Amino acid sequence: MNIEETIKCNFDKVREEIALAATNAGRRAEDVKLCAVSKFHQLESVLAAVKSKQFLFGENRVQEAWEKFTNPALANTNVDLHIIGTLQSNKVKKAVQIASCIQSVDRESILEEIEKQSSKINKNIKVFFEVHTGEDSKSGYTSEADLFLSAEKCAKGLFPHIQVAGLMTMAPFTKDEKLIHTSFEYLRNLKEKLNKSFDLPITELSMGMSGDYKIAIEEGSTIVRIGTALFGQRDYSK
Ligand SMILES: *Cc1c(COP(=O)(O)O)cnc(C)c1O
């Protein structure tokens, strides 16, 4: 099979498994969105995905995303890009130009920068708060108090170009499924707490990757972020 056929096959399989996991959890398949994580993969893989009717993509690194997603081959394709990796503030300017959503907001200073840059181009942008729930790296809010402070400022209207739309997390990399459940359950409960505390449209739960998306769907995920199962192993040497 060529790359295009392989990727189409992978999309068919993953979509089927998402639908099955949703049904098994008593949920509707269309309530779980697939975000195709194309980091470290070439533009041709993205184009193959678009041919398989995939429009939502996630990228970690702004420069890499910029190079791929501003390519004229993707013009007029309705591609929708989410940034899912930790953002340095000097990358925000480009990030808000290419993305509709930044899923990896992990501190108040980055909210300020997103507001500043998106107001300059008069663009409204969605953000998710990334929450540290047990994964080995240190990304995401580690303090619930800090997270609530950020949410409060958003609810007060301090960042008029920003719409807080969801929460994101990564579960720990472990074979212990109980730990993975605990991580996703924590995020779901946190969303309920935020929904009770603030008048913010926090509806999305972005959780689940190639290795744990079925568990995430059981725990209420509305967006799974899948890379490897769709595009194959990443080649980090490049
Ligand atoms: C790379 C990455 C993914 C996708 O991981 P896979 O295991 O390849 O599916 C999802 N979310 C984030 C934040 C990532 O960095």
The ligand as a Tripos MOL2 file, in Angstrom:
@<TRIPOS>MOLECULE
LIG
   15    15     1     0     0
SMALL
NO_CHARGES

@<TRIPOS>ATOM
      1 C1          1.9060   13.6050   20.4080 C.3       1 LIG1
      2 C2          0.7060   13.9580   21.1800 C.ar      1 LIG1
      3 C3         -0.4950   13.2460   20.9980 C.ar      1 LIG1
      4 C4         -0.6280   12.0290   20.0940 C.3       1 LIG1
      5 O1          0.0620   10.9390   20.6310 O.3       1 LIG1
      6 P1         -0.0360    9.4630   19.9880 P.3       1 LIG1
      7 O2          0.3710    8.5760   21.0980 O.co2     1 LIG1
      8 O3          0.9220    9.4340   18.8540 O.co2     1 LIG1
      9 O4         -1.4290    9.2270   19.5540 O.co2     1 LIG1
     10 C5         -1.6140   13.6860   21.6950 C.ar      1 LIG1
     11 N1         -1.5620   14.7530   22.5340 N.ar      1 LIG1
     12 C6         -0.4300   15.4490   22.7360 C.ar      1 LIG1
     13 C7         -0.4540   16.6140   23.6570 C.3       1 LIG1
     14 C8          0.7380   15.0730   22.0810 C.ar      1 LIG1
     15 O5          1.8590   15.7580   22.3140 O.3       1 LIG1
@<TRIPOS>BOND
     1     1     2 1
     2     2     3 ar
     3     2    14 ar
     4     3     4 1
     5     3    10 ar
     6     4     5 1
     7     5     6 1
     8     6     7 2
     9     6     8 1
    10     6     9 1
    11    10    11 ar
    12    11    12 ar
    13    12    13 1
    14    12    14 ar
    15    14    15 1
@<TRIPOS>SUBSTRUCTURE
     1 LIG1         1 GROUP 0 **** ****
